[in-house]
Amino acid sequence: QVQLVESGGGLVQAGGSLRLSCAASGRTFSRYAMGWFRQAPGKEREFVSRISRTGNTYYADSVKGRFTISRDNAKNTVYLQMNSLKSEDTAVYYCAAGDDAIVTIDFRSYLYWGQGTQVTVSS
């Protein structure tokens, strides 16, 4: 069992930056792939980024070049650095953990979820 707690969301102007953090409980954090998803009102949860156990990273085209995912296994934490934010980035952001061999961009492939953190970008 893994419990995930996100933090770092907030209100920021377009062009600004935020860093989201996701702290995981348990001693098995390093075994999991970690992902970030987001969900805007009335829309389906969508893939943002993920990082494998070994540090390989993947990004949605919409955030490539602006967002950076990283993980610190010693701290059981995964981060999402978000730069050059746009109004369309406004959403609730969720972190998730899953089997590294199984996870895809489909949110249903992940096992554990945090409660989410709101990111609002004003134009």
C-alpha positions as CSV (number, residue, x, y, z in Angstrom):
1,Q,0.0,0.0,0.0
2,V,1.3,3.5,-0.9
3,Q,-0.2,6.7,0.3
4,L,0.4,9.9,-1.8
5,V,0.1,13.5,-0.7
6,E,0.5,16.3,-3.2
7,S,1.4,19.9,-2.4
8,G,2.6,23.0,-4.1
9,G,-0.5,24.0,-6.0
10,G,-1.8,27.6,-6.1
11,L,-2.7,30.6,-8.1
12,V,-0.1,31.9,-10.6
13,Q,-0.1,34.3,-13.5
14,A,0.4,33.1,-17.0
15,G,4.1,32.7,-17.7
16,G,4.9,31.9,-14.1
17,S,6.1,28.8,-12.4
18,L,5.1,26.3,-9.8
19,R,6.7,23.2,-8.3
20,L,4.4,20.4,-7.3
21,S,5.6,17.8,-4.8
22,C,4.2,14.4,-4.1
23,A,5.3,12.6,-0.9
24,A,4.8,8.9,-0.6
25,S,4.6,6.7,2.4
26,G,6.2,3.3,2.7
27,R,9.6,1.9,1.9
28,T,8.7,0.7,-1.6
29,F,8.5,4.0,-3.3
30,S,11.6,3.3,-5.5
31,R,9.8,0.2,-6.9
32,Y,7.1,2.3,-8.6
33,A,6.8,4.4,-11.6
34,M,5.3,7.7,-10.7
35,G,3.0,9.8,-12.8
36,W,1.3,13.2,-12.8
37,F,-2.1,13.6,-14.3
38,R,-4.5,16.6,-14.3
39,Q,-8.2,17.1,-14.6
40,A,-10.0,20.2,-15.6
41,P,-13.7,20.7,-14.9
42,G,-15.8,18.7,-17.3
43,K,-12.9,16.9,-18.8
44,E,-11.3,13.5,-18.4
45,R,-8.2,13.0,-16.3
46,E,-5.3,13.4,-18.7
47,F,-1.7,12.3,-18.6
48,V,0.9,15.0,-17.9
49,S,4.2,13.2,-17.2
50,R,5.7,10.1,-15.7
51,I,9.1,8.9,-14.4
52,S,10.2,5.3,-14.3
53,R,12.0,3.5,-11.5
54,T,15.2,4.1,-13.3
55,G,14.5,7.8,-14.0
56,N,13.3,7.7,-17.6
57,T,10.9,10.5,-18.2
58,Y,7.9,10.9,-20.5
59,Y,5.7,14.0,-21.2
60,A,2.5,14.9,-22.9
61,D,3.1,17.0,-26.0
62,S,1.2,19.8,-24.4
63,V,3.8,20.2,-21.6
64,K,7.0,19.1,-23.3
65,G,9.7,21.7,-22.9
66,R,7.8,23.5,-20.1
67,F,7.4,20.8,-17.3
68,T,10.1,18.7,-15.7
69,I,9.4,15.6,-13.6
70,S,12.0,14.3,-11.2
71,R,12.1,11.9,-8.2
72,D,14.2,11.7,-5.0
73,N,14.0,8.1,-3.8
74,A,15.8,9.0,-0.5
75,K,12.9,11.4,0.3
76,N,10.1,9.3,-1.2
77,T,9.1,12.3,-3.3
78,V,8.3,13.0,-6.9
79,Y,8.3,16.6,-8.2
80,L,6.8,18.4,-11.2
81,Q,8.5,21.7,-12.1
82,M,6.1,23.7,-14.2
83,N,7.4,26.7,-16.1
84,S,5.8,29.1,-18.6
85,L,2.4,28.2,-17.3
86,K,-0.6,28.9,-19.5
87,S,-4.3,29.3,-18.7
88,E,-5.0,25.9,-20.2
89,D,-2.8,24.3,-17.5
90,T,-5.5,25.1,-15.0
91,A,-6.6,21.9,-13.4
92,V,-6.4,19.7,-10.4
93,Y,-3.1,17.8,-10.5
94,Y,-2.8,14.3,-9.2
95,C,0.2,12.1,-8.6
96,A,0.0,8.4,-9.0
97,A,2.1,5.3,-8.5
98,G,2.0,2.1,-10.5
99,D,3.8,-0.9,-11.7
100,D,6.7,0.2,-13.8
101,A,6.1,-2.6,-16.3
102,I,2.4,-1.8,-16.7
103,V,1.8,1.9,-16.5
104,T,0.9,3.8,-19.7
105,I,-0.6,7.3,-20.3
106,D,-4.0,5.8,-19.3
107,F,-4.8,6.8,-15.8
108,R,-6.5,3.5,-15.2
109,S,-3.1,1.7,-15.3
110,Y,-2.1,3.3,-12.0
111,L,-2.6,1.7,-8.6
112,Y,-2.4,4.5,-6.1
113,W,-3.5,8.1,-6.2
114,G,-3.1,11.3,-4.2
115,Q,-6.0,13.6,-3.3
116,G,-4.9,16.2,-5.8
117,T,-3.8,19.8,-5.7
118,Q,-5.4,22.8,-7.5
119,V,-3.3,24.8,-10.0
120,T,-4.9,27.9,-11.4
121,V,-3.2,30.0,-14.0
122,S,-4.7,33.5,-14.6
123,S,-4.3,35.1,-18.0
